[in-house]
Amino acid sequence: MNVRGRAADIVVAGHICLDIIPALPSHPEGLSQLISPGKLVEIGPASLSTGGAVANTGLALRRLGFGTRLMGKIGDDAFGRSIRECLDAYGEGASDGMIVSAGESSSYTIVISPPGIDRIFLHATGTNDTFAASDVPAEALAGVRLFHFGYPPLMRGMYEREGEELVRLLGAAKAAGATVSLDMARPDPASDAGRADWRGILARTLPIVDVFLPSLEEILFMLRPDTYRELAARSGGEELIGMADGPLLSSLAEELLGMGVAVAGIKLGEHGLYVRTTGDAARLQAMGACAPNGDALAGWLGRELLAPCFTVDVAGTTGAGDCTIAGLLGGLASGQPLERALLSAVGTGACNVERADAVSGIPRWEALQRRIDARWPQRAPGLALPGWTQAADGGLWSGPRQGTDKL
């Protein structure tokens, strides 16, 4: 199947920044001993790459072979020029969709990512804060089949005024006929973004969103702050994924479906990707240009699945969730059944972590599908899933099928 499509079958918009990634040594006692006050740590050379949802998800889709336009906002400064150079290194014209704002400072991130330790970001939001719905003109949406927006919690204009700009932007994409996808980020609890009314923002936004793909920590922080704090206290930190189980995931997804999305996904890091879909056939059919239809519709209706990660040697985890999203969106855009789209998602994420940077490990779509077909081993999910069943081929775990409307 040719997945290239038109030049802009897919638009990935939202947060973009310049990532500065120093090469760090491993340390048996963890990050606290590697980086401590007053200590000189010898490190390797730093690499420059683009980060954020636009670069990670967008470039991953381009490397997979999908026609994708990247739309992020940058300044006319040195970091902005570096961002464009990094994007264009992945293909001529990759930076053509960038919105350049004169006199503003581009966003950058220092990525602390030692081997075997989850990453830490030191981030300056820059021009992302002034991104507005008007930055995506109507002509940019013409003919677009899938519109993905990422990281509104790191973009002041997207969460201020109860998410008014986010609702306006996603509404325009939906009105243009595109399938609308949304990814989040976890804000600093002490920041303005952390104090925003995320339940209210999501209540206004999710009826427009077809595919919603937050991480477990993100959605707990936004919808169930008491549970978030309780689990954080029990875990001794903010890495809560290992404390998830089937009932918690099901109840979160049920709430998200009730808020209006058709497909609720929750990223689970090393434990894989969880997805639950609506049992309302009409809602699935209203997903826009990439909606499953015909015989494929039944396979997406009222499902609850978990795709464990594929087994790889991990070089770094930067952009793993974003690349997992790229694989899922690629499966949706190319008409894959839900089960196969989930394998494409965790497969893309697995290819990502085989390299230290975000996207250089992503292969062409056909090569990814061949690797999946070659009985690529998967990890056990490592979560309690009472009442779930494992597929005969071992690839996916399935929850109880939900009630569905008649087709």
N, C-alpha and C positions, 0 to 999 in steps of 0.2 A: 504493500500500500504506500502510495506517495503521500507523505505527511507535510510536504513543504507548503502547500496551499498558496494563497495570495501573499503579497508582501506584508499585509497587516491583518491576517486572520485573527490574531490575538494581540491585544494591547495589555501590557503590564505597566501600571502607573503607581505612583506613590513615593515612598522614601528611597533615597539614594545617597550614598556617601562614599568617601574615599577611605578604604581600610588600610591602615598601616600595621603590618603583622611582623613583629620581630620573631626570629627563630629562637625558641626557648628550650633549654635542656629539660629532661625529665628529672623528677626528684622523688625518691621513695617515700618521703614524709609529706608530700603534697605541696600545694601552692603556698600555704602560709610559711613554710620553711624556705621555699624558693625565693619569694619576694617578701622581704621584711625590712623595717626601717633601719637605715644605717648600713645596710649590707650591699656590697658591690657584687653583682651577678654578671658573669661573663655570658654573653649571648651571641648568636650568629647574626647574619645580615638580615635586614628587614625587607620584606616584599611589599609592594604597593599594588592594591587591587581595588576594584569597586565592591561596595557592600550595600546592604539594604535589599528590600524586596525587589525593586526594579532591576538591579544588577543581578542578584542571585537567581531569582525565579525567571526573570526575562532572559538572561544569557543562557541559563540552563535549557529553556525552551528553544532558543536559537541553536544551541549545540545539538539538541535532539533532532533538529531539522524543521521546526515549525516556524512559519513566517510570523515574526513577533516584532512589534514596535515598542520601544522602551520610552516611557514618558516620566522623567523625573525633573526636578527643578534644581539648578545649580547656579553659582555666581560666575562672574567674569574674572575670577581670580586664578591663582596658580593651581589651587586644588581643583577648581572647576575644569581647567584645561587638562589636568591629569586624569580626571574622571573620564573626559571624552576620549583621551588617548587610550586609556585602559579598555573602554568599551569597543573602540574601533579595532583594537588588537584582536578581537574575536570576530571580526568581519566588517567589511566596508559598509559604511552607513549605519552601523549599530548605534551611533550616538545622534543620529539625525533627529530623533524625537525629543531630545533634551530641551528643556525650557531654560534659557539663559537670562538671568536677571541682573542687570547692570548695577554695580555698587553693592551687591550683597555677598556674603561670605558662604562658600560652599560647606556642606557638612563633611565631617571626618570622624573616624573612629580608630582608636588604638585597640587592637585585638590582642588580648592576653590568652594564649591557647597552648599551654605546655602539653606534650604527649600524654595521653591517657587521662587528662583532666578537662572537664567541661569548661568552655571558654568564658571569659569576662570581657566586657566592653567598656571602654572609656569614650563617651560619645558627645559630640557637639552637633546639635540639630541643624544649625545654619538655615539655608534657604528652604529646607523642608517645612519650616514653620509658616511660610507665607504661601505655600501651595494652596490654590483655590480651585473651585469648580470651573471658573472661567479660563484656567490654564489648559483645559482640555476642550478645544473648540469642537463644534458639531461635526465639522468635516473630518476630524480625527477619528470619529466613531462610525463613519459611513462604511458599511460593509464588514464591520468587525463582528466576528462570531462569538468571541469570548473576551470579557473585560475583567482583568484581575487588579485589585488594589491592595497594597500592602502597607502595614505599620501606621495606621492613623494615630495611635497613642504617642508616636514620636513626631507628630506634625501638628503644631498648635492650631493652625487654621481648621483642621479637621475635627478637633474635639471641642473647641470653644463654641459658645452659643448652642449648646445641646446637640452638637454634631450637624448643624445646619448645612455647612458646606459639603460634608460627606454625603448626606442625604441627597443634596442637589446633584452632586457628581454622579453617584451611583444610579440615581433616578434617570439622568440623561442617558447613561449607558443602557439601562433597561429599556427605555423608550425607543432607543435606536435598534432594538431587537437582539442585543447581545445577551449571552449568559453571563451573569455577574458573580464574581468570586471575590471573597474578602479574607485577608489574613490580618492578624493582630500582632502586637508586641506588648511585653509587660513593662509598664512604666515604673519609674522610681516612686514608691508610695508617698514619699515626702514632696514630690514635685506637683506642679499644677495638674499635669496629666494624671498623676496618681490620685489626686483629689477630685477629679472629674466624676460626674454621675454616669458611669459606664452602663449601668442597667438602663437608664433612661435613653442614652445614646443608642444602645443596641435595640431597644424597643422601637425606636424610630427608624433604624437602619435595616434591620434584618428582614422585614417584609419585602424589601427590594432585592435582597441577597439570595442567590440560588445555592451557592456552595460556600459554606463558612468553615474556616480551617484554623482555629486558634490552637495553641498548646494547652495542656492541662492547667499549668500554672496561670496562664493568661485568663482563661475563662473562669477559673475559681476566683481569682483576684477581682474580676469584674462583676460576676453574678453572685458569688457566695463568699464574701470577704471573711465572715466568721469561720467558715470551714477552712479557708485558705490559711488564716492565722493559726487555727487549731492544728492543722497538719504541719505547718511550718514549725510550730513549737515541738510537736512530737518527733519530727525528723531532725531537729536541731539546725535547720536552715531553710532555704527556699527551694530546694530540689525535691519536689513532691511526687514525681512520676512513679517512683517505686512504691508509693503508698496507694496508688489507684487500684481499683478492682472493678469487676463487671457491673455491680449495682451502681457505683458512683458514676461510671461512664454512661450507663444507660439513663440515669436520672438527669444528668447534664444535657445529654443529647435530646432527651424528650422535651426538656425546657426550651432548648434552641429551636426544635421543630415547632413547638407551640408558639414561638415568637415569629415564625414565618418562613424560615429557611426550608429548602427542599432536601439538601444534603448537609448534615452536620458531621464534620470531621474533627477529631481531637488528636493532635500530634503528641506522641508518647516517647520521643527520644529513642533510646536503645531498645524500647519495648515495642516499637512499631507505630502503626497508624490505625486508629479506630474510626469507623464510619457508621453512622446510622442514617437511613433515608426515610422520607415521609411515606406513609401508607396511603396518601391522597394522590390518586392517579392524575387528577386535574392539575395539582400543584407541580408534579414532575413535568407534565406536558407544557406547563407555562414557564419552563426554565430558559426559554430563548433559543437561539440558533443551535446550541449544542445539546438540547434536550434529548434524552433517549426516547425513541419512538418505535412504532411497529412492534415486532416480536421482542425487541430489546427492552421495552418498557417494563415488562413483568419482572425482569431480572434486577431492576433497580428499585422495585416497589416494596416498601416496608422491610428493609434489610438491616441487619446489625452484624457487622463483620470487624475482625481485627486481623491485620496483616503484620506478622512479625518481621523483624529486620532480616535481611540476608547476611550471611556470615562473610566478613571481610577483615583484612588487617587495617586497623584505623590509624590514619596519619594525622587527622585533624577533623574537627566537627563544625568548622565555620560554614554556615549556610546550609547545613544538612536539612533542616526543616523546610527551608525555601525550595531546595531542590526536590524534596519529596513532594511538595505542592506542584512543582513543574511536571513531575511524572504523572500525577493524578490528573492535572489539567490536560496534559497531552493525551492521556487515555480517553478523557471525556471528549476532547476535540476531534479525535480520530474514530469515535464511535465504539470504543471497546466495551465489552460487558463490565459490570461493576467489579467482579472478582479480578479480572485481568487488569483493570485500571488501578486497583489497589496494589497489585504486584508490580506494575509499572512505577507506581509511586515509591514504594520502599526500595525497588531496584535502583531508581535514580538517586535516592538518598544514599544507598550503599555505595554507588560509584563515586558520589561526592566525598565521602569520608576516606576514600582510598588516597586522596591527595590532601595536602595541608591547606590549600586555598579552596575557594567556594565552588568553582565550576570547571576547572581544567580536566577533572576526571570524568566528566559527563560524555558518554559516547553518542553516536548516532542512534536514532530510534530503532532501526532494524537490528543493530548490534545489541542493544539492550534487550530486545525481545528474544534474540537467539540465546543470550546468556541466561535469561529466565527459563527458556525452554530446555536448557541443558542440565536441568535438575540442580540448579544452584542451591546449596543448602541454606536453610533458614534457622535462626535461633528460636529457642522456646520463648514465648512471650514474657514469662517471669511475673505474671500478674494472676491474682485469684479471679477465675472466671466461672463461678458456679452456674451450672445449667447450660454452659456452652459446649459445642461439639467441634471437633477438629475434622477438617475435610479429609477425604480418603487419601489424597495425595500429600497431605501434611502442610499445604501451602497457607491455608487460612483457617481461622476459627470463626464459628458462626454462633450468634446469639439466637434466642427464640424469635421466629419470624413474627413480625407485628401484624395486627389486623390491617387489611387493605381495602380500599374501595374497589368496586368492580371496574374492569377496564372497558 
